[in-house]
Amino acid sequence: MEVYVKSRSGYPTVRGDCPFSHRVLLTITLKKIPHQVKLIDLKNKPAWFVDAFPKAEVPVVHFPEGRKEGPEWVSGSDTICDVLEKEYPEPSLRLAQGKEAEVGSKIFGSFVKFVTNADPGKEAELKDALLAEIKSLDAYLRQNEGDYLGGARVCSVDVALYPKVKHVCVAAEHYKGLQLRKTFSAMDAWMKAFEESVETEDTYYPDEFIVEGWGPKVGLPVKL
Ligand SMILES: N[C@@H](CCC(=O)N[C@@H](CS)C(=O)NCC(=O)O)C(=O)O
């Protein structure tokens, strides 16, 4: 299986900072699925990629000949992770309880609105909206038993949310001066557990990649 992910901004041969690609790589790594990583430079997309995928977004996965279901290209992290869960059910990343399904689901959208805001009159309102979402995640984790959103074992919601929350924490500190991990300690403990037990060299990228990636978008409303 080939996995196409974002390269580092300005470094086409280095794996980059896309939270959706990160989610797929985490899923593949947890499930120990044999794969090859291929990089796409989003500033210089190959013609075949743009022709094949109208949205021209990563991640994209290519299942080769020899797969039981046949060769196939699959795009979109939701669809990719659903297919991987079905075809590689062990270890299971299915939700443990169900109540964790929607936890933190509005954080990334609130963050994008805040970090790309160009209107000083809206700054406080957008900051408060993001803080309210983070506070709600922190409160959930505080009353939760176990290191992860569904309890003792990591599930697909942790794997989808952690990469986004990492972006939020790193970029909000660098560009907006918010120290979210220091303020929200239950969220910080969840992130530390994830970093120590789930993240590996094959999935990790340094904070500076995130800072570089968001730089051109800060204060510049963009459709993501
Ligand atoms: N809904 C998609 C979103 C993927 C996405 O937005 N990827 C970004 C990189 S982080 C992308 O490829 N953007 C295209 C571009 O920047 O041209 C998914 O879940 O996979």
The ligand as an ORCA input file, in Angstrom:
! r2SCAN-3c Opt
* xyz 0 1
  N     -11.102     16.324      4.431
  C      -9.740     16.014      4.054
  C      -8.886     17.244      4.326
  C      -7.450     17.057      3.871
  C      -6.703     18.398      3.763
  O      -7.278     19.484      3.973
  N      -5.427     18.291      3.426
  C      -4.638     19.490      3.167
  C      -3.241     19.376      3.754
  S      -3.251     19.371      5.521
  C      -4.466     19.611      1.664
  O      -4.131     18.663      1.004
  N      -4.694     20.817      1.144
  C      -4.556     21.066     -0.284
  C      -3.698     22.254     -0.570
  O      -3.132     22.851      0.368
  O      -3.584     22.568     -1.744
  C      -9.272     14.792      4.828
  O      -9.828     14.529      5.910
  O      -8.384     14.071      4.367
*
